[in-house]
Amino acid sequence: MKLAVYDDYRIGVVESDSVRDVTDVLPPGLDLVPQERMNWLIAHWGELRGPVGDCDGPRSALSEVRLRACSPSPRHIFALPGNYREHLGEIGAMTVSGKRTANEMGFFLKAPGSLAGPGDEITLPQGSRRRFDHECELAAVIGSDAFEVPAKEAESVVFGYTCAVDATMRIDPDGRQEDRSLRKSFATFTPIGPYLVTADEVGDPHDLTSRLSVNGELRQSVHTGQMIVDVWNAIEIISCVVALRPGDIVLTGTPSGVGPVTAGDKLEIAIERIGSMTLQVVERAHVSPRIF
């Protein structure tokens, strides 16, 4: 099933080129915290899947709604560094990973406030002379509370998958080396979407093709079977450190082909059996008090 979050954080089922509103299946008290609706749905999916499928809510054309981040209120966004061999060291001094992989480095965190949706723009800070890059990633969305999950059981705690761009400010070659989480957590630097596709519909997450283009030029293309740390082992690593919650997002790493983006660029990311989204890159309308 393809689920969407749209307009005022309503929940819908995507069917062809339309979305069917199923928000009324959820408790009305969630209207006070609409961004939490998807977390609730994920946590109660076992009892709500049937009602969601049967709900005959109003339909809208996808072209007439604003798609939001499909998991808009995660407690955590985890990300794997160095998870494709050909990406290791490809941008030289502008990365901290060198030749180390996710096996050695584990994971890092992105701020949930960096999330954006398919209807949003990737906004670069005005006045910066730093390089900003795109990173094409498959994202797994957690479906249940999970702690110390062995890799062989990790499939059971994944709710679904979506596309993600991990936008990044690179290390300054002149010496400034801010923490990775800071450089990746600017507002709008984690667009996800267009939909959250349930795990049963996606099938094996290690048998997908993904690609990213900039202004029509293909930059990244990979088969997810090339991950160094697969989705199941990523969940084992993360959950042995901190408990996972429904709606949490795991970014599974980027392949080679990472490159710069500037204001005016148009990105398209597409992952097999999940979907695609097109994102415009713009610059902030004002200069922030601190320029990085």
N, C-alpha and C positions, 0 to 999 in steps of 0.2 A: 504494500500500500504506500502511496506517495502522500505525505502530509505537508501542509503548508501553514505558515503563520503569516497573516496579512492584515492590512489596514490597522485597526486598533487591537492588534494581537489576537484576532479571531483565529480559530483553528478550522482548517478545511482539508478535505480529501481532493486531491487533484485527479481529474478525469479528463483525458485528452486536453483540450484547450480551455477547460473551465475548472472552477473550484467549488466544491459543495460544502456549505457551512455546516459544521457539526458541533459548534460551540455549545449549543444547548444541551448536549450530552453531559457536559461538565457541571459541577456544582455552581449555582449562581453566586455563591460567595467569592468565587474567583474573579468576578467582575471588578472587585476592589483592587485586585493585584493581577491584571490581565497578562503581564509578562510571565507569570508563574503557571499559566494554563498548560503549556506544553510539558513542563516538569510533572504536573499532576497527571496528565494523560499518560505519559510514559510510565510513571510509577504504578498506575492502575490499569495498564494495558490489558492484563489478563482478563479483567472483568468488563472492560470498556470496548474491546475490539469489536465484539458483536454489535453493540448499540451504535458504534461509530459507522460500521458498515451498513446498518439498517436505517440510519438517520436520513430523513428526506428533507434536509435543510435547503434553503434558497441557494441557487447557483449563480455564480458571476463569471464572466469571461476573465481569464488570467490577465488579459491586456488592460482590464479596467480596475485592477486592484494593485495595491502596493505590497509587494512581498517583503516580509521582514526576515531577519535571521531565524532559521527554522528551529533553533534551540536557543531562544533569546535570553535565558536567564540561568546559565550554568553556574554552579558554585566554583568550578575550576575549568580552566582551559590548559591542558597539558600538551606539550609538543616534544617531538623526538628530533634531536640534532644528528646530523651525519648518518642518515639511514639509507642512503643509496651510494654505492661505491664510487660511481662516476662523478658524484657531486663533491666528494671529499677533496678539499683543497683547491677547488676550481676557481675561487676568487682570491686566493693567496692571502695577503696581509689583511684583507678586509674581513676575515673570519677568525673566530677564536678556536674553531674545532681542529684545524689542521688535518691530520690523518686519523684522528680519533673518531670512533663511531658511537652510535647510540648504545652499543653494548658496554662501552667504557664510561660514557657520560650520563647515561640514564635519560632524564627528561629535564625540561625547564618549564616555567609557567608564563603564560601571557595573561594580561589583565582582562577579565570579562568585559570591562568597559571598552575594549578595542573591537568588540563585535560589530559587524554591519551586515546588512542584507543585500539581496540582489537589486533592490530598489534604491540603494545608497551609492555614494561615490567614495572612492579611496581618496582621502584628503591629505595632501602633504603639507608640512609646516612651511609657512612663507619665510623666506630669507635664509633658509639653510643652504649651505654649499656642500652638504653631504650627499652621498649616493643612496638612493632608495631602490630596492629590488623587489621583484615579484618572486614568489615561491608557490608552486602548484602542489596541492596536497589532498589526499583522501582523509576525510575526518570520520571517526567513529563516535557515535553518541551512546553513552552508557544508559542501560535500561533499568538497573536496580542497584540498591545499596550493595557494595562489594568491598571486601577487605581481605587481603592475603589470598587472592584468587590464583591457583596454579594455572599455567598456560593451557593445560589440557581441558580446563573447565571454563576458560575465558569467553568462549563463544556464547555461552549462556547468559552473559551479563551485557551483551551488546544489543541495543534496541534497533539501531539502524545506522545509515551512512549518508554523508552529504559531501559536496565539494567545498574546498576551502582555499583561500589565498592567504599565505602567511607573508604579509608585507613587512619589510625590514629596512631599518636605517643601518648602513654599514659602519664598521669601525673607521674612525678617522685615521688615515695613514700617518698624520702628523703627531699622533700620540694619544688623542682622547679615546678611551676604551670603556665607554659606559657598559653597564651590565646588559646582558642579552635581553632580559625581560623588559628593560626600559626601551631598548631600541626596537622592540617588536610590539610595544603596547600603546602606540599612539592611537587616538580615537580613529576608528574605521579601518584599522590595519589587520582585522581578521574577518573579512567578509565570508559568509558561509551560505550555501543554498544550491540551487533554488528551492529544493525540497528536502525533507527528511524521509528517506526511503527505508522501509522496514527491512530488517536483516534477511527475512525469508525471501523477499523479492530480489534483493541484491545477490544472494548466494555467497560464493566464496570471495571474500574481499581481496584475496591474493591472486585473483584471476580477472583483473580489470585493466583496461587501458585508460590512461589519463593524458590530457594534453593541455597546454596553455599557449595562447598566441597573443601577440601585442601588435595592434594595428594590422591584423591579418597575417603577420609573419609568425610562423610556428617557432616557439622558443623551447618548449619542454614537451617531451613525449616519452612515456614509459609504461611498462607493464608492472603492476604492483607486486608481482611475484619476485621482483628484484629487491624488495626490502631486505635490509640486513637483519633488523629485529621486526618480526611479523606482528600483526595486530594482537595476537593472543599473548605473545611474550611481552609486548609493550604493556598490556593490562596487568600481567604478573608483576613486572618491574614497578609500575606505578602503585598498584594496590598493596604492595608490600611496604610502601612508605606511608600512604595516606588512604583513607577510605574513599571510594568513589560513590557518587550520588547520581540518581536519575537526572538526565539532562547534561551531565558533564561531557566535555568534548575532548577527544584525543586526536591531535594532529599527527599524522604518521610519517612525516618527513617529506622532503622534496628531492626530486631527481636532478640530474645535471641540466644545464641550460639556463640557470638563474641569470637574470640580467636586469639592467636598470629600467626604471619607469620615470616619466616626467609628466608634468601637467599637460593635458591634452591627449595623452595616450588612452587607448581603449583596449582593455584586457578581455579575453574570453577564456574561460576554463570549462572543460568538459570531461566528465568521467562516465565511462560505459555503465549502463543500467541505472545511472543516477540522474544525469541531466547536465545542463550547461547554464552558465550565467555570464552576462557581459557587464563589465564594470568600467566606468569612466574615471580617469585619474584627474584630479583638480588640485589647485593650491588654495590654502586657507585665504579668506578674504582680508585677514588682518595679520599683523606681526605679533607673535606671542611675547610675553614678558621675558621669556628665556629662549634664546635661539640656539639650537643644537647644530 
